[in-house]
Amino acid sequence: MLISVSPSSFAVSSKAHNAKLERVSQTNLLEANVGLEVTTQILEQKR
């Protein structure tokens, strides 16, 4: 199955896709960092 896509529109869509992926991964990293901080605080309180 061949789909003809003009290279320029493909480049634009892949750039947009990469930007979206970067935002998602940054958000996930931020959430993971917050989770780590909370876990650390809980562990320190239990000591």
C-alpha positions as CSV (number, residue, x, y, z in Angstrom):
1,M,0.0,0.0,0.0
2,L,1.6,3.2,-1.2
3,I,0.6,6.6,0.2
4,S,2.0,9.6,-1.6
5,V,3.0,12.3,0.8
6,S,4.8,15.4,-0.2
7,P,8.1,15.6,1.7
8,S,7.5,19.1,3.0
9,S,4.1,18.3,4.6
10,F,5.7,15.1,6.1
11,A,8.5,17.1,7.6
12,V,6.1,19.6,9.1
13,S,3.9,16.9,10.6
14,S,6.9,15.0,12.0
15,K,8.2,18.2,13.5
16,A,4.8,18.9,15.1
17,H,4.8,15.3,16.3
18,N,8.3,15.5,17.8
19,A,7.3,18.8,19.6
20,K,4.3,17.0,21.1
21,L,6.4,14.1,22.2
22,E,9.0,16.4,23.8
23,R,6.2,18.2,25.7
24,V,4.8,14.9,26.9
25,S,8.2,13.5,28.0
26,Q,9.0,16.8,29.8
27,T,5.6,16.6,31.6
28,N,6.2,13.0,32.6
29,L,9.7,13.9,33.9
30,L,8.2,16.7,36.0
31,E,5.6,14.4,37.4
32,A,8.2,11.8,38.1
33,N,10.3,14.3,39.9
34,V,7.4,15.5,42.0
35,G,6.6,11.9,42.8
36,L,10.2,11.3,43.9
37,E,10.1,14.4,46.2
38,V,6.9,13.3,47.8
39,T,8.2,9.8,48.3
40,T,11.4,11.1,49.8
41,Q,9.5,13.4,52.2
42,I,7.3,10.5,53.3
43,L,10.3,8.3,53.9
44,E,12.1,11.0,55.9
45,Q,9.0,11.5,58.1
46,K,8.9,7.8,58.9
47,R,12.4,7.8,60.2
